[in-house]
Amino acid sequence: MKLIYKRIFIIFSVALNIGFLIMAVSMYFNHSPNLNKKSAIYDIVQELKLNETQESEFLELIHKLRISVEKQETEINNARNEILRLASNPEPFDQNQSQHLSSILNQKEIVKNKLFNDHITEVRNLLGNQKAAQYYSLILDHIKKSEKTRRR
């Protein structure tokens, strides 16, 4: 094989490797929703300037809420799927069973809302009124910013 062809293949191979690395890094930073969500809450907590014990207790409180809400959302989705399964059944529609499943779904939503309200109370007790108000205003600002970027 001629030397010129070998050099062309080597240059082409190096260009492909560089392109692959650039795309991998780009996709990692631009398409990593868990990293962005996690860093957002930690950035908000850092802005509160809490002491170490308060910060660790507060992050544990947020983690506990996240786990509880995810569990409730899973149960809500399961109840919705059960209602859809019932509706997709070709046999006559059982209104009583549908109402029963809907009441279960409503109860799950109520529990989820109670979890959130209890969380607000716990945050107020842990941080005090001023810091808690600052935290929730920072959360609102973050939500507004993320809504603006979604609209683009």
Secondary structure, DSSP 8 states (H G I E B T S, - for coil): --HHHHHHHHHHHHHHHHHHHHHHHHHHHHS-HHHHHHHHHHHHHHHHT--HHHHHHHHHHHHHHHHHHHHHHHHHHHHHHHHHHHHH-SS---HHHHHHHHHHHHHHHHHHHHHHHHHHHHHHHHH-HHHHHHHHHHHHHHHHHHHHHHH-
